Amino acid sequence: MVKGYEAKGMEKEVKWWQTAVVYQIYPRSFQDSDGDGIGDLRGIINRIDYLKLLGITAIWLSPVYKSPNDDNGYDISDYQDIMDEFGTMADMEELLAKANEASIKIVMDLVVNHTSDEHKWFIEAKKSRDNAYRDYYIWRDPVDGAEPNELGSIFSGSAWEFDEASGQYYLHLFSKRQPDLNWENEKVRREVYDMMNFWLDKGVGGFRMDVIDLIGKLPDQGITGNGPKLHEYLQEMNRETFGSHDVLTVGETWGATPEIAKQYSDPKRNELSMVFQFEHIGLDQQEGKDKWDLKPLDIAELKEVLVKWQTSLGDEGWNSLFWNNHDLPRIVSRWGNDRELREQCAKMFAILLHIMKGTPYIYQGEEIGMTNCPVTSIDEVEDIEAVNMYHDRLAKGYAVEDIIRSINAKGRDNARTPMQWDDSVNGGFTSGTPWLHVNPNYAEINVQRNLDNPDSIFYTYKRLIQLRKDNPIIVWGDFELIAHTVKEVFAYYRLYNGEKWLVAANMSEREHAFGVEEDADEILISNYNRSSIDIRQLTLQPYEAFAVKVRG
């Protein structure tokens, strides 16, 4: 029984992932152990002690499977082998063992909406229309000599690619080198479940499911996300694979509303543990446009969305909490100040998020305040999504400077620059030439500097993780917004078994007044190191955040 849980009178089973903090590793950029400029499994093994010090429960490991790397590993050519650049299956097994010794679970990234065009299934499928593997993918005849319909790729252009040899088009919702699997084919589903059981037998702690909301697509009807058979497939997957294991499963679901999220994560439905919802992530893009069309963040909208997700799932679902991942720009640069107020700002985002209800996810480098890394030319960009968008918009007449501005704001390379370990060459990431440029600020922003400073961003994250382990109120408590604040101040209560915490965060560079008709009993955490806080009346400093126990 989890500490304090029994006191709430609940009878349902407690899962380890409800009290967990997950750390995402993007292997290519985490730690290179052999000098080839590419992060690898051996590098991760060598950094397990660092993650143990931070206190995390699980690692979400971005794909390490065999891949030609058209989309940095999200194009898989063999699900049951390891990418040569990352190491061997023996290295993977050693990582699982070393992590287990440190009480850290490894959650694998599961990419089953599509494969690489170099996967043996697709190589076979292309051979002829009557090949045994043809129906593993989605093929259609031309319509009036052109694409079957106007379905677009998320990576720009049409989602249909013509195959000269067979005279048909195949579907790819991402790169043309990432053909979509046909989930209506029972053989495909069986192959996927067998592969998942292969990894479960190796002792993985679960799966993060890439764009899982797309597997129920009906391309002839223009339906991609949340297709009619999606939940039927997930329930079957649960029965055939992880349902009998004590693991974490989280789905990447870009279009999820709270009601849809309940379908995925209500324990009674036997689907997933939780989903990543991205409603807050789209708040700085223009209505009806794509992510590259920028607009300023409205903090009032952000508060409204986060509060909705905190209060609407109840006991029918479970929240994931995150600001960053491998697809998103660094939050301290995106919605904060990554210059003179970087440390206060990074701590503010951490405090605000980690005391909410749900399972928090930390993306590598977030815990030391890593920032975006602007470019001046498309020649500096590796990310296929950004490169495709650049050429697409250039052809449509957009100005180069406007396209680069969008890439610097939203491009995925911002999150993928190598981890900054110390102030040695390449930030201690590699002794060779890094696959992607290291952010030039590595001498100032690095792990070693954080570890040497007891007041660093790292120790704020460590403290927040420990608070979650020690206090059931964070995991199980109710959430209540404090509504009578100025727009820039986000404040809320957590309430549990007669205990009450107050969290307040100033999300702006200006001072703001704040007050409630109560008294603070104890300061739990503060990014301005206040020795006392009068919560009845105080002035919040730029990006100030704190949590206090409220006197009962």
Secondary structure, DSSP 4 states (H G I P E B T S, - for coil): --TTTGGGT--SPP-GGGS--EEEE-GGGT--SSSSSS--HHHHHHTHHHHHHHT-SEEEE---EE---TTTTSS-SEEEEE-TTT--HHHHHHHHHHHHHTT-EEEEEE--SB--TTSHHHHHHTT-TT-TTGGGB-EE--BTTB-SS-PBPTTSSBSEEEETTTTEEEE-SS-TTSPBB-TTSHHHHHHHHHHHHHHHHTT--EEEETTGGGTT-BGGGTB-SS-TTHHHHHHHHHHHTGGGS--EEEEE-TT--HHHHHHHH-GGG-S-SEEE--TGGGGGB-TTS-TTSB----HHHHHHHHHHHHHSSTTS---EE-S--TTS--HHHHSS-SSTTHHHHHHHHHHHHHTSSSEEEEETTGGGT------SSGGG---HHHHHHHHHHHHTT--HHHHHHHHHHH-THHHHSPP--SSSGGGGS-SS--SSPPPGGGGTS-HHHHHT-TTSHHHHHHHHHHHHHH-HHHHH-EEEE--SS-TTEEEEEEEETTEEEEEEEE-SSS-EEE--SS-EEEEEEESS--S---TTSEEEPTT-EEEEEEP-
